[in-house]
Amino acid sequence: MATQHPDNAQAAYWCDKKFISTSDEIEECFLSFSELKCDEYMWDWEGKFVDESVIDKLFRQHHDFFKKHPLGKDFFLTFRIPNIWKEKGFRLARAFMNILTAEDLAEEVKLHSPPIFEVILPMTKTAEQLMHVQETFAKIAELKDQIFKSSKGAMKQIDLIPLFEEVDDLNHVERVLEPYLAAYKKAFGKKPTYMRPFIARSDPALNAGLVPAVLSSKVAISTIYKIGKKHKIEMYPIIGTGSLPFRGGVNPWNIAETIHEYQGIRTMTLQSAFRYDYPKEDVVKAMNLIRKKLPILKPRMLTDEEVKKVIKITEIFEKEYKKTIEELAPLVNEMAKNIPGRRERMQHIGLFGYARGDGNVTLPRAITFNSVFYCLGVPPEFIGTGRGLKKIKKLGLDKFVNGLYLNLWSDLIHAGKYLNKENLQLLSETYPAFKDVIEDVKLTEEYLDTNLGPFKNHHFVHRNLTSSIYYKLLMKESVAFEVEEAARLRRSLG
């Protein structure tokens, strides 16, 4: 699934621009299908501006292509709708009318109908939210049918993809899925034929740290399949991953390893950095491997006892992580002003993690957050991790973590190549919370039995750029060049 997540460091290969406007996204969507052969493209209504004429433009500009490769059959456009508990409801109404009128347009131009039949609900917390969205769609469909009429009658149902974005929600997906299946059967007299629960990786890491985000995703995958087996419903989980380890660690050059990390997943998101910051031939090769391997890899099923262990472990790491991040929030927000935008985002709102956490700390979105720390030479993968590893080792849980988080060692080594220890020491003299991060790095090195730091030439150049960023910020000079160049070297903005 290609997405519009704005984490690319370099220009898109098809337009030579780093910033992709809403009008550019129509062409991006088409090329994701026609050139990269993505199966699916996420059209994002959540927290960003969106071209509402997407179906009209795709069909009128590329009619012959979609005649041969039907949208909704061969390729898929999936809306991530606004969460009306976080954003105003009028945008949801516009998204639903867009879906319903797209059905009419497809019939008019003699293309497959309906072209859109699934939507993603971000920040899903309860089954009641999912049913409310179903009921809202049905009401809008009925109203549209009464007023405008259509040859077949409007769609009455929409397939919902719940997106889970917090560690606690991932550890307990049954709290949403079980009551939703019961409510769905009561409302429609049948069970869904399938479900595609969506596991986030960026926001769980933003809110709780690296290790909790990975381990909770494993719990979610296992529980999703257990629920599917119990109710005889096919489950096809999705995972949302960025290129750097903190946000998922999925990129074209390590795809073989990360596919196995998330085995059981049936759809993997390929964000902007994946598609534009690596050679195109490597991107296509990686996508072919994804397409080959994802359908056949079986999930690791966890016992109830193992799930309890994961919950205990995530609480240990999360406590250490949050304590440090909450103290560093003012620095993060100030530094975030220097991170360039890549898409037409709306004003960011909410508390800790885009209103996706429980604290009283405002933070930028996960991509910007990640970029801030990498630009300072302090990859966030280490925050809380060293202290957490020390504690779980004392409890005898380290072997369990190593067996479950397959790429823990390699993820930390990869992040460590972008570590600037001098910056970290200097930052700790102004921001005491960084002393905890110094301890994290030291304890991580002991755990891995290796020294973290630059390894190849471009790692050393990246380290020098982060030093320049630190000193230029003190001099109140622009760091725009250094931020862009550092992102290019690590092949992801954040």
C-alpha positions as CSV (number, residue, x, y, z in Angstrom):
1,M,0.0,0.0,0.0
2,A,1.5,3.3,-1.1
3,T,0.8,6.1,1.3
4,Q,1.1,9.9,1.4
5,H,3.2,9.9,4.6
6,P,5.6,12.9,4.1
7,D,8.9,11.3,5.1
8,N,10.9,11.5,1.9
9,A,14.3,13.2,2.0
10,Q,14.7,13.5,-1.8
11,A,12.5,14.5,-4.7
12,A,10.0,12.1,-6.1
13,Y,11.5,10.5,-9.2
14,W,8.5,11.5,-11.3
15,C,8.3,15.2,-10.6
16,D,11.8,16.3,-9.2
17,K,10.1,17.9,-6.2
18,K,10.5,17.2,-2.5
19,F,7.2,18.9,-1.7
20,I,4.2,17.1,-3.2
21,S,1.1,19.2,-3.4
22,T,-2.5,17.9,-3.3
23,S,-2.7,18.3,-7.1
24,D,0.5,16.3,-7.5
25,E,-1.0,13.4,-5.5
26,I,-3.3,12.5,-8.4
27,E,-0.4,11.7,-10.6
28,E,1.5,10.1,-7.7
29,C,-1.5,7.8,-7.2
30,F,-1.7,6.8,-10.8
31,L,2.1,6.2,-11.1
32,S,2.0,4.1,-7.9
33,F,-0.4,1.8,-9.8
34,S,1.0,1.9,-13.3
35,E,4.8,2.1,-12.7
36,L,5.5,0.8,-9.2
37,K,2.7,-1.7,-9.4
38,C,1.5,-1.0,-5.9
39,D,-1.7,-2.9,-5.2
40,E,-3.3,-0.1,-3.1
41,Y,-3.0,3.6,-2.5
42,M,-4.1,5.4,0.7
43,W,-6.0,8.6,0.0
44,D,-5.5,10.5,3.3
45,W,-8.3,12.7,4.6
46,E,-6.9,12.7,8.2
47,G,-5.2,16.0,9.2
48,K,-4.3,17.0,5.7
49,F,-5.7,18.8,2.7
50,V,-7.0,16.5,0.0
51,D,-8.1,16.7,-3.7
52,E,-11.7,15.7,-3.5
53,S,-12.0,15.2,-7.3
54,V,-9.6,12.3,-7.2
55,I,-11.9,9.7,-8.8
56,D,-13.0,12.2,-11.5
57,K,-9.4,13.0,-12.4
58,L,-8.1,9.4,-12.3
59,F,-11.0,8.2,-14.5
60,R,-11.0,11.1,-17.0
61,Q,-7.2,11.3,-17.4
62,H,-6.5,7.6,-17.4
63,H,-9.7,6.0,-18.6
64,D,-8.1,3.4,-20.8
65,F,-5.8,2.2,-17.9
66,F,-8.7,1.7,-15.5
67,K,-10.8,0.0,-18.2
68,K,-8.0,-2.6,-18.5
69,H,-7.1,-2.6,-14.7
70,P,-10.3,-1.8,-12.8
71,L,-10.1,0.3,-9.7
72,G,-11.8,-1.6,-6.9
73,K,-10.8,-4.9,-8.5
74,D,-7.2,-4.9,-9.8
75,F,-6.0,-1.8,-7.9
76,F,-7.5,-0.2,-4.8
77,L,-7.9,3.3,-3.6
78,T,-8.6,3.4,0.2
79,F,-9.6,6.5,2.1
80,R,-8.2,7.2,5.5
81,I,-11.2,9.1,6.8
82,P,-11.1,11.8,9.4
83,N,-11.8,10.7,13.0
84,I,-14.8,12.7,14.0
85,W,-13.9,12.4,17.6
86,K,-10.7,14.4,16.7
87,E,-11.7,16.4,13.7
88,K,-14.9,18.2,12.6
89,G,-17.6,15.9,11.2
90,F,-18.2,17.9,8.0
91,R,-14.9,16.4,6.5
92,L,-16.2,12.9,7.1
93,A,-19.5,13.8,5.3
94,R,-17.5,15.1,2.3
95,A,-15.4,11.9,2.2
96,F,-18.5,9.7,2.3
97,M,-20.2,11.7,-0.5
98,N,-17.0,11.4,-2.5
99,I,-17.2,7.6,-2.2
100,L,-20.9,7.4,-3.1
101,T,-20.7,9.7,-6.1
102,A,-17.6,7.8,-7.3
103,E,-19.9,4.8,-7.7
104,D,-22.2,6.8,-9.9
105,L,-19.3,8.2,-12.0
106,A,-17.8,4.7,-12.5
107,E,-21.2,3.5,-13.8
108,E,-21.5,6.6,-16.1
109,V,-18.1,6.0,-17.7
110,K,-18.6,2.3,-17.8
111,L,-15.9,1.3,-15.4
112,H,-16.0,-1.2,-12.5
113,S,-18.3,-0.1,-9.7
114,P,-17.9,0.6,-6.8
115,P,-14.3,1.9,-7.2
116,I,-14.0,2.5,-3.4
117,F,-15.5,0.2,-0.8
118,E,-13.1,0.3,2.2
119,V,-12.1,3.1,4.6
120,I,-9.6,3.3,7.4
121,L,-10.7,4.8,10.7
122,P,-7.6,6.3,12.4
123,M,-7.2,6.3,16.2
124,T,-9.8,3.6,16.7
125,K,-10.6,3.2,20.4
126,T,-14.0,1.5,20.6
127,A,-16.4,-0.8,18.7
128,E,-19.0,2.0,19.2
129,Q,-16.9,4.3,17.0
130,L,-16.8,1.8,14.2
131,M,-20.6,1.2,14.4
132,H,-21.2,4.9,14.5
133,V,-19.2,5.3,11.3
134,Q,-21.2,2.5,9.7
135,E,-24.5,4.1,10.7
136,T,-23.3,7.5,9.5
137,F,-22.4,6.1,6.1
138,A,-25.8,4.3,5.8
139,K,-27.6,7.6,6.6
140,I,-25.6,9.6,4.1
141,A,-26.1,6.9,1.5
142,E,-29.8,6.8,2.0
143,L,-30.1,10.6,1.9
144,K,-28.0,10.8,-1.3
145,D,-30.1,8.1,-2.9
146,Q,-33.4,9.9,-2.0
147,I,-32.2,13.2,-3.4
148,F,-30.1,12.4,-6.4
149,K,-31.1,8.8,-7.3
150,S,-28.8,6.4,-8.9
151,S,-29.3,3.6,-11.4
152,K,-28.6,0.8,-8.9
153,G,-29.2,2.6,-5.6
154,A,-26.4,3.9,-3.4
155,M,-24.1,1.7,-1.4
156,K,-25.5,1.1,2.0
157,Q,-22.4,-0.3,3.7
158,I,-18.7,0.4,3.9
159,D,-16.0,-2.0,4.9
160,L,-14.1,-0.6,7.9
161,I,-10.4,-0.9,8.6
162,P,-9.8,0.0,12.3
163,L,-6.4,1.6,12.8
164,F,-4.8,1.0,16.2
165,E,-2.3,3.7,17.2
166,E,-1.4,3.2,20.9
167,V,0.5,0.4,22.6
168,D,-2.3,-0.4,25.0
169,D,-4.8,-0.6,22.1
170,L,-2.5,-3.0,20.3
171,N,-2.0,-5.2,23.3
172,H,-5.8,-5.4,23.6
173,V,-7.3,-5.3,20.1
174,E,-9.9,-7.8,21.3
175,R,-11.6,-5.0,23.3
176,V,-12.6,-3.4,19.9
177,L,-12.8,-6.4,17.5
178,E,-14.9,-8.7,19.6
179,P,-17.8,-6.2,20.4
180,Y,-17.6,-4.9,16.9
181,L,-18.2,-8.3,15.4
182,A,-21.1,-8.8,17.7
183,A,-22.6,-5.4,16.9
184,Y,-22.1,-5.9,13.2
185,K,-23.9,-9.2,13.2
186,K,-26.8,-7.7,15.2
187,A,-27.1,-4.8,12.8
188,F,-26.6,-6.6,9.5
189,G,-27.6,-10.2,10.3
190,K,-24.3,-11.6,9.2
191,K,-20.6,-11.4,10.0
192,P,-18.1,-9.6,7.8
193,T,-16.5,-11.9,5.2
194,Y,-13.1,-10.5,6.2
195,M,-11.3,-7.8,8.1
196,R,-8.1,-5.9,7.7
197,P,-7.1,-4.5,11.1
198,F,-4.4,-1.9,10.8
199,I,-1.4,-1.8,13.1
200,A,0.4,1.5,13.4
201,R,4.2,1.6,14.1
202,S,5.0,5.3,14.2
203,D,2.6,6.6,16.9
204,P,3.1,3.7,19.3
205,A,6.8,4.4,19.1
206,L,6.2,8.2,19.5
207,N,4.1,7.6,22.6
208,A,5.9,4.7,24.2
209,G,9.3,4.1,22.6
210,L,10.8,1.6,20.2
211,V,10.6,-1.7,22.0
212,P,7.0,-1.4,23.2
213,A,5.9,-0.4,19.6
214,V,7.4,-3.6,18.2
215,L,6.3,-6.0,20.9
216,S,2.8,-4.7,21.0
217,S,2.5,-5.1,17.2
218,K,3.4,-8.8,17.7
219,V,0.6,-9.2,20.3
220,A,-1.9,-7.5,17.9
221,I,-1.0,-9.8,15.0
222,S,-1.4,-12.9,17.2
223,T,-4.7,-11.7,18.7
224,I,-6.2,-10.7,15.3
225,Y,-5.6,-14.2,14.0
226,K,-7.0,-15.8,17.1
227,I,-10.2,-13.7,16.7
228,G,-10.4,-14.6,13.1
229,K,-10.2,-18.3,13.8
230,K,-12.7,-18.1,16.6
231,H,-15.3,-16.3,14.4
232,K,-14.4,-18.1,11.1
233,I,-13.5,-14.7,9.5
234,E,-10.5,-14.3,7.3
235,M,-8.1,-11.7,8.7
236,Y,-5.6,-9.7,6.6
237,P,-3.7,-7.4,9.0
238,I,-2.0,-4.3,7.7
239,I,1.1,-2.7,9.3
240,G,2.1,1.0,8.8
241,T,5.9,1.3,8.6
242,G,8.4,4.0,7.9
243,S,12.0,3.5,6.8
244,L,14.0,4.2,10.0
245,P,13.9,1.7,12.8
246,F,11.9,4.0,15.2
247,R,9.0,4.1,12.7
248,G,9.1,0.5,11.5
249,G,12.5,0.0,9.9
250,V,11.1,-1.1,6.5
251,N,13.2,0.0,3.5
252,P,14.2,-1.6,0.2
253,W,17.6,-2.5,1.4
254,N,16.6,-4.5,4.5
255,I,13.2,-5.8,3.3
256,A,14.1,-9.5,3.6
257,E,14.7,-9.1,7.4
258,T,11.7,-6.9,8.1
259,I,9.2,-9.1,6.3
260,H,10.0,-11.8,8.8
261,E,9.9,-9.3,11.7
262,Y,6.2,-8.7,10.9
263,Q,5.3,-12.2,9.7
264,G,1.5,-12.7,9.5
265,I,1.0,-9.2,8.1
266,R,-0.8,-9.3,4.7
267,T,-0.4,-5.6,3.7
268,M,2.6,-3.4,4.3
269,T,2.6,0.4,3.8
270,L,5.4,1.9,1.6
271,Q,5.7,5.5,2.6
272,S,7.3,8.3,0.6
273,A,10.9,7.6,1.8
274,F,10.6,4.0,0.7
275,R,9.5,4.9,-2.8
276,Y,11.7,8.0,-3.4
277,D,14.9,7.8,-1.3
278,Y,16.2,4.6,-2.9
279,P,17.0,3.6,-6.5
280,K,13.8,2.9,-8.3
281,E,15.0,-0.6,-9.4
282,D,15.7,-1.5,-5.7
283,V,12.2,-0.3,-4.8
284,V,10.5,-2.4,-7.5
285,K,12.7,-5.4,-6.5
286,A,11.7,-5.0,-2.8
287,M,8.0,-4.7,-3.7
288,N,8.2,-8.0,-5.7
289,L,9.7,-9.7,-2.6
290,I,6.9,-8.2,-0.4
291,R,4.3,-9.5,-2.9
292,K,5.8,-12.9,-2.9
293,K,6.5,-13.4,0.8
294,L,3.7,-11.6,2.7
295,P,0.9,-14.1,1.7
296,I,2.8,-17.2,2.9
297,L,4.5,-16.1,6.1
298,K,2.5,-17.5,9.1
299,P,2.1,-15.3,12.3
300,R,3.8,-16.1,15.5
301,M,0.9,-17.1,17.8
302,L,1.5,-16.0,21.4
303,T,0.1,-17.8,24.5
304,D,-1.8,-15.9,27.2
305,E,1.3,-16.1,29.4
306,E,3.5,-14.6,26.7
307,V,1.0,-11.7,26.2
308,K,1.2,-11.0,29.9
309,K,5.0,-10.9,29.6
310,V,4.8,-8.4,26.7
311,I,2.5,-6.1,28.6
312,K,4.8,-6.2,31.6
313,I,7.8,-5.5,29.4
314,T,6.2,-2.6,27.5
315,E,5.2,-1.0,30.8
316,I,8.9,-1.0,31.9
317,F,10.2,0.5,28.7
318,E,7.4,3.0,28.3
319,K,7.9,4.4,31.8
320,E,11.5,5.2,31.2
321,Y,10.8,6.6,27.7
322,K,8.0,8.9,28.7
323,K,9.8,10.4,31.6
324,T,12.6,11.6,29.3
325,I,10.4,12.7,26.4
326,E,8.1,14.8,28.5
327,E,11.1,16.7,29.8
328,L,12.5,17.2,26.3
329,A,9.2,18.3,24.7
330,P,10.0,22.1,24.7
331,L,13.2,21.4,22.8
332,V,11.5,19.0,20.4
333,N,8.8,21.6,19.6
334,E,11.3,24.4,19.1
335,M,13.5,22.3,16.8
336,A,10.5,21.0,14.9
337,K,10.2,24.5,13.3
338,N,13.3,23.6,11.3
339,I,12.0,20.4,9.8
340,P,10.7,21.0,6.2
341,G,7.2,20.0,5.2
342,R,6.6,17.6,2.3
343,R,2.8,17.6,2.0
344,E,-0.1,20.0,2.6
345,R,-0.8,19.2,6.2
346,M,-3.4,20.9,8.3
347,Q,-2.4,22.6,11.6
348,H,-1.3,19.9,14.1
349,I,-3.6,19.6,17.1
350,G,-3.8,17.7,20.3
351,L,-1.7,16.5,23.2
352,F,1.1,13.9,23.5
353,G,1.3,12.2,20.1
354,Y,-1.4,14.1,18.2
355,A,-3.9,13.5,21.0
356,R,-2.9,9.8,20.8
357,G,-1.4,9.5,24.2
358,D,-2.3,10.2,27.8
359,G,0.2,12.9,28.8
360,N,-0.2,16.6,28.9
361,V,2.7,17.3,26.5
362,T,2.3,18.6,23.0
363,L,4.5,17.0,20.4
364,P,4.8,17.2,16.6
365,R,3.8,14.3,14.3
366,A,6.0,11.2,14.4
367,I,7.9,12.0,11.2
368,T,8.9,15.4,12.4
369,F,9.6,14.1,15.9
370,N,11.9,11.4,14.5
371,S,13.6,13.9,12.3
372,V,14.3,16.3,15.2
373,F,16.2,13.7,17.2
374,Y,18.1,12.4,14.1
375,C,19.1,15.9,13.2
376,L,20.5,16.4,16.7
377,G,22.5,13.2,16.4
378,V,20.4,11.4,19.0
379,P,18.3,8.7,17.4
380,P,15.1,8.2,19.5
381,E,15.5,4.5,19.2
382,F,17.8,4.7,22.3
383,I,15.5,6.8,24.5
384,G,14.4,4.6,27.4
385,T,15.8,1.5,25.7
386,G,19.0,1.1,27.6
387,R,17.3,1.5,30.9
388,G,14.6,-0.9,29.9
389,L,17.1,-3.5,28.7
390,K,18.9,-3.4,32.0
391,K,15.6,-3.9,33.9
392,I,14.3,-6.8,31.8
393,K,17.7,-8.5,32.0
394,K,17.5,-8.4,35.8
395,L,14.0,-10.0,35.5
396,G,15.3,-12.7,33.2
397,L,13.1,-11.5,30.3
398,D,15.8,-10.5,27.9
399,K,15.9,-13.8,26.1
400,F,12.2,-13.6,25.6
401,V,12.5,-10.1,24.1
402,N,15.3,-11.2,21.8
403,G,13.3,-14.1,20.6
404,L,10.2,-12.0,19.8
405,Y,11.9,-8.8,18.5
406,L,13.9,-10.5,15.8
407,N,15.7,-7.4,14.6
408,L,16.4,-5.6,17.9
409,W,20.2,-5.9,17.6
410,S,20.3,-4.8,13.9
411,D,17.8,-2.0,14.5
412,L,19.9,-0.5,17.3
413,I,23.1,-0.9,15.4
414,H,21.5,0.8,12.4
415,A,20.3,3.7,14.5
416,G,23.6,3.9,16.3
417,K,25.4,4.8,13.0
418,Y,23.7,8.2,13.2
419,L,24.6,8.8,16.9
420,N,26.6,11.9,17.7
421,K,28.0,11.3,21.2
422,E,29.6,14.8,21.4
423,N,26.2,16.4,20.7
424,L,24.6,14.2,23.3
425,Q,27.0,15.3,25.9
426,L,26.7,19.0,25.0
427,L,22.9,18.8,25.0
428,S,22.9,17.1,28.5
429,E,24.6,20.2,29.9
430,T,21.6,22.3,29.0
431,Y,18.8,19.7,29.1
432,P,19.4,17.3,32.1
433,A,17.0,14.7,30.6
434,F,19.7,13.9,28.0
435,K,21.8,12.5,30.9
436,D,19.3,9.6,30.9
437,V,19.9,9.2,27.2
438,I,23.6,9.0,27.8
439,E,22.9,6.2,30.2
440,D,20.6,4.6,27.7
441,V,23.4,4.6,25.1
442,K,26.0,3.2,27.5
443,L,23.6,0.4,28.7
444,T,22.7,-0.4,25.1
445,E,26.3,-0.7,24.2
446,E,26.8,-3.1,27.1
447,Y,23.8,-5.1,26.1
448,L,25.0,-5.4,22.5
449,D,28.6,-5.7,23.4
450,T,29.6,-3.1,20.8
451,N,30.4,0.6,20.5
452,L,27.7,2.7,18.8
453,G,28.6,5.4,16.4
454,P,29.4,6.2,12.7
455,F,30.8,3.4,10.7
456,K,30.9,4.3,7.0
457,N,31.9,7.6,5.3
458,H,28.4,8.9,5.0
459,H,27.7,8.2,8.7
460,F,30.7,10.5,9.6
461,V,29.4,13.2,7.3
462,H,26.0,12.9,8.9
463,R,27.6,13.2,12.3
464,N,29.4,16.4,11.2
465,L,26.1,17.8,9.8
466,T,24.4,17.2,13.2
467,S,27.3,19.0,14.9
468,S,26.8,21.9,12.6
469,I,23.1,21.9,13.3
470,Y,23.8,22.1,17.1
471,Y,26.2,25.0,16.8
472,K,24.2,26.9,14.2
473,L,21.2,26.7,16.4
474,L,23.2,28.2,19.2
475,M,24.2,31.0,16.8
476,K,20.5,31.4,15.7
477,E,21.5,30.7,12.1
478,S,19.5,28.7,9.5
479,V,20.1,25.0,9.6
480,A,17.9,24.3,6.5
481,F,20.8,23.0,4.4
482,E,22.2,20.7,7.1
483,V,18.7,19.3,7.9
484,E,18.0,18.5,4.2
485,E,21.5,17.0,3.6
486,A,21.4,14.9,6.8
487,A,18.0,13.5,5.7
488,R,19.3,12.6,2.3
489,L,22.3,10.7,3.8
490,R,20.0,8.6,6.0
491,R,17.4,8.2,3.2
492,S,14.5,9.5,5.2
493,L,13.4,12.8,6.6
494,G,12.2,11.1,9.8
